[in-house]
Each structure stands twice: as structure tokens, then as C-alpha cells.
Amino acid sequence: MTASRESVAYKQYEERMAPVQQERTRDLRAVPTPRRRKKAAVRLNVFVCVSVIAIAAVYILFCQMQLTQLTAQVSTQTEALDELAAENVSLSSKQMNSMDMTQVEEYAVNHLGMVKMDNSQIEYVELTNPDTVTVAQSGVSLDALFSGLARSFSAALEYIR
């Protein structure tokens, strides 16, 4: 026999058992979850981070702009300095060329009344007693060592000359 709703066993089962009332479905409401609050906090944090990054980028651009302006000013001033240095060299050479020694000599003789010196006017002075230096301390120290080396070096230079 096959089981079906018309069978005797099924009918007895329905008679003994009271029919089960189905629960009435309730209307479900969506309750905001803390997850959405976290999303709002995350969105706020992301907004703050993006704002900080944007402000930093603007500040860096501003600093680079100032650096570029200052570099341009420095290069302008450097060019002006080079130009003035070249002009100084030019004027110095003109001044040196404009003053000839013959002109200076003529001015000294004619206007100032100066006369060239003769060989007979040259006088040589000879010292009979050469200058001597005596050292008060005779102890050996680092200063004495360095001064001795300096004197030896000076004597060698004088000999070479």
C-alpha cells in the first residue's frame, strides 16, 4: 500500500492530533546595526586622512613655488654680480692703461717740483755690532721646540735666497 492523504492511518493521525495553527508572520523591521556606525566612523576617518593629505600636498606645492621664486631671484642676482664683476675688470684695466708712468713722472717733475735721485745721493749704512737676541728661559718645552724649528726653517730660507 502506498501512503497517501486518503489512507486510514493519515486520517486517524489528523483526528488524534489537533491541527497546528500556523504562527502568524510578524512584520520585520530593519534595525540599524553597529556595522553602519562603524562605516560612518570609517568614512569620517577616511575623509580626515584625505583632507590631511590634500593639505600636505598643497603645502608642499606652496614651498616648491617659493623655492622656485627664490632660485630665480638668486640666479638673477648672480647674473647681475657677474656683469658687475666684468665691468669692474674692464674699468680697472682702463684705469691702469690710462695712467702711464711717463705721465706720472712728468706731473711729479713739472707740477710738484720733484727731481730724480742720483747715484751719489744713495747712502749705505753698515752696522758694526749686529743685533743679538738672548732667551731668558733655557728650559726645554714644546714652545721652545717649535720656535727652534721655525728658526731653523727661517735660516734655511734665508740661505736659499
C-alpha positions, 0 to 999 in steps of 0.5 A: 500500500502506498501512503497517501492523504486518503489512507486510514492511518493519515486520517486517524493521525489528523483526528488524534492530533489537533491541527497546528495553527500556523504562527502568524508572520510578524512584520520585520523591521530593519534595525540599524546595526553597529556595522553602519556606525562603524562605516560612518566612523570609517568614512569620517576617518577616511575623509580626515586622512584625505583632507590631511593629505590634500593639505600636505600636498598643497603645502608642499606645492606652496614651498616648491613655488617659493623655492622656485621664486627664490632660485630665480631671484638668486640666479638673477642676482648672480647674473647681475654680480657677474656683469658687475664683476666684468665691468669692474675688470674692464674699468680697472684695466682702463684705469691702469692703461690710462695712467702711464708712468711717463705721465706720472713722472712728468706731473711729479717733475713739472707740477710738484717740483720733484727731481730724480735721485742720483747715484751719489745721493744713495747712502749705505749704512753698515752696522758694526755690532749686529743685533743679538737676541738672548732667551731668558728661559733655557728650559726645554718645552714644546714652545721652545721646540717649535720656535727652534724649528721655525728658526731653523726653517727661517735660516734655511730660507734665508740661505736659499735666497 
